[in-house]
Amino acid sequence: MKIETGFEEVLAPNIYYDRQFDMEAAKILPGEYYVSSRDMMLVTVLGSCVSACIRDKTTGIGGMNHFMLPHSDKSPDNPLSTSARYGTYAMEVLINHLMKLGAKKGNFEAKVFGGGNVLRGFTVTNVGERNSDFVLHYLREENISVVAKDLLDIYPRKVYFFPRTGKVLVKKLKSVHNNTIVDREKLYESRLDFGKVEGDVELFT
């Protein structure tokens, strides 16, 4: 499945068997998310983007997204801003899918990661900080408890999330010898700036 515009959230199509962890896994790329009620692992690599790992602590239903705010303005907390509209959309798609699988919002707990200062070529500074501030602000407004976080710094991160147990492993990539992460996020960022919000999403209650 291809991302046609920057404002679509795509259910991650990359499912594989991870021999190291001996379990099914989903790889989450920029603009993607995945939700599961099965005992599996969700994996992503983050630069300036952020991921919210949200689970129902009672049932073990959980999911992960991977998103970035576009550069349309510098006021992500403004409810009318395009940045906030996209960030909210990215979070609500994840939460709605969790609830469709039977998760209850009152049981949610979140762990958030990313927002590293790794895209030095971006036209807007502190993009990682804006992403980090947004995801924390959103979760606070939705009364979803953040039980762990690893945000900002200058390094990309590889995140392994196990929704059934809530366990997360984070590896900071201090010796990245290629530009794959940076190039991938720059491509994603260019789609965000030229895309448009594809409709509205409302939370289930």
C-alpha positions in Angstrom: 0.0 0.0 0.0 1.4 3.4 -1.0 1.0 6.7 0.8 -0.7 8.9 -1.7 -0.6 12.1 0.4 1.2 13.1 3.5 -1.9 13.2 5.7 -3.0 9.7 5.3 -2.2 7.2 8.1 -1.5 3.8 6.6 -1.8 0.5 8.4 1.8 -0.8 8.2 2.0 -3.5 5.5 5.4 -4.8 6.4 4.8 -7.9 8.6 7.6 -10.4 9.1 8.9 -13.0 11.4 11.7 -11.8 13.7 14.1 -14.6 14.4 16.0 -12.7 17.1 12.9 -12.4 19.2 11.2 -15.5 17.8 7.9 -13.8 17.1 5.8 -12.0 14.5 6.7 -8.4 14.0 5.4 -5.3 12.1 7.9 -2.6 10.9 6.4 0.9 11.1 7.6 3.5 8.6 6.9 7.2 8.6 3.2 7.9 8.2 2.2 4.3 9.2 0.7 2.7 12.3 -0.1 -0.8 13.5 -2.5 -2.2 16.1 -2.8 -5.7 17.3 -4.5 -7.9 19.8 -1.9 -10.7 19.2 1.3 -11.4 21.0 3.7 -9.7 18.6 6.3 -7.0 18.3 6.1 -3.5 16.7 9.3 -2.0 15.5 10.3 1.4 14.2 13.3 3.6 13.7 12.9 7.3 14.6 14.8 10.4 13.8 12.9 13.7 14.2 9.6 11.8 14.0 7.8 10.6 17.2 6.0 7.3 18.0 3.3 6.9 20.5 3.0 3.3 21.8 -0.4 3.0 23.3 -1.9 -0.1 24.9 -4.9 -1.2 27.0 -3.1 -2.4 30.2 -6.0 -4.8 30.9 -6.3 -6.6 27.6 -2.9 -6.1 26.1 -4.3 -4.7 22.9 -1.8 -2.1 21.7 -0.4 -0.2 18.8 2.3 2.2 17.5 2.3 5.1 15.1 5.1 7.0 13.5 4.5 10.6 12.5 5.8 14.2 12.2 4.2 17.6 12.2 4.3 19.4 8.9 6.1 22.8 8.6 2.9 24.7 7.9 3.2 26.9 11.0 5.0 27.1 14.3 2.0 26.8 16.6 1.2 23.1 17.0 -0.8 23.7 20.1 -3.2 26.0 18.2 -6.3 23.9 17.6 -6.8 25.6 14.3 -3.3 25.0 12.9 -2.6 22.6 10.1 0.2 21.1 12.2 -2.1 20.3 15.1 -4.8 19.0 12.7 -2.4 16.5 11.2 -0.9 15.5 14.6 -4.3 15.0 16.1 -5.4 13.0 13.0 -2.4 10.7 13.3 -3.1 10.1 17.0 -6.9 9.6 16.6 -6.4 7.0 13.8 -4.3 4.9 16.1 -6.7 5.3 19.1 -9.8 4.6 17.0 -8.2 1.4 15.7 -7.4 0.3 19.2 -10.9 0.8 20.3 -12.3 -1.0 17.3 -10.3 -4.1 18.4 -11.9 -3.8 21.9 -9.5 -1.6 23.8 -11.0 0.8 26.3 -9.7 4.3 26.5 -10.0 4.3 30.3 -7.4 1.6 30.4 -4.9 3.3 28.1 -1.2 3.9 29.0 1.3 5.4 26.6 5.0 5.4 26.0 6.5 8.0 23.6 9.8 8.1 21.8 11.7 10.1 19.2 12.0 13.8 18.4 15.8 13.6 18.0 17.6 16.6 16.4 18.9 14.6 13.4 17.5 16.5 10.4 19.8 19.5 10.3 18.8 20.3 6.8 15.2 21.1 7.7 13.9 24.6 7.0 12.3 24.8 10.4 14.5 24.3 13.4 13.6 22.2 16.4 11.3 20.0 14.4 12.0 17.1 16.9 11.1 19.4 19.8 7.8 20.4 18.1 6.9 16.8 17.6 7.8 15.9 21.2 5.8 18.8 22.6 2.8 18.0 20.5 2.5 14.3 21.5 2.9 15.1 25.2 0.3 17.9 24.9 -2.1 15.6 23.0 -1.9 12.8 25.5 -2.3 15.1 28.4 -5.4 16.7 26.9 -6.9 13.2 26.3 -6.1 12.1 29.9 -3.9 9.2 28.6 -1.2 8.5 31.1 2.4 8.6 29.8 4.2 6.0 31.8 7.6 6.2 29.9 9.3 8.5 27.4 12.6 8.9 25.7 12.5 12.1 23.7 14.8 14.7 22.1 18.6 14.3 22.2 20.6 14.1 18.9 20.4 10.4 18.1 18.1 8.3 16.0 16.4 5.5 18.0 15.2 2.0 17.2 12.1 1.1 19.2 10.8 -2.4 19.9 7.3 -2.4 21.5 5.6 -5.5 22.9 1.9 -4.5 23.3 0.9 -7.7 25.2 3.2 -7.0 28.1 3.9 -3.2 27.6 7.6 -3.8 27.4 9.7 -1.5 25.3 13.3 -1.8 24.2 15.0 1.4 22.9 18.4 1.4 21.1 20.0 4.8 20.4 21.8 4.6 17.1 25.0 6.5 17.8 26.9 5.2 14.8 24.7 5.4 11.8 26.9 5.1 8.7 24.2 5.9 6.0 21.6 8.5 5.4 18.6 6.1 5.2 16.8 7.5 8.3 17.4 11.1 7.3 16.5 10.6 3.7 13.3 8.7 4.6 12.1 11.4 7.0 13.0 14.2 4.5 10.9 12.5 1.9 8.0 12.1 4.4 8.4 15.7 5.4 8.1 16.9 1.8 4.8 15.0 1.4 3.5 16.6 4.6 4.2 20.1 3.5 2.5 19.6 0.1 -0.3 17.3 1.2 -3.6 18.2 2.7 -5.6 16.8 5.6 -7.8 14.0 4.3 -11.0 14.5 6.3 -11.6 14.6 10.0 -11.5 11.8 12.6 -13.5 11.8 15.8 -12.7 9.7 18.8 -15.0 6.9 19.8 -16.4 7.2 23.3 
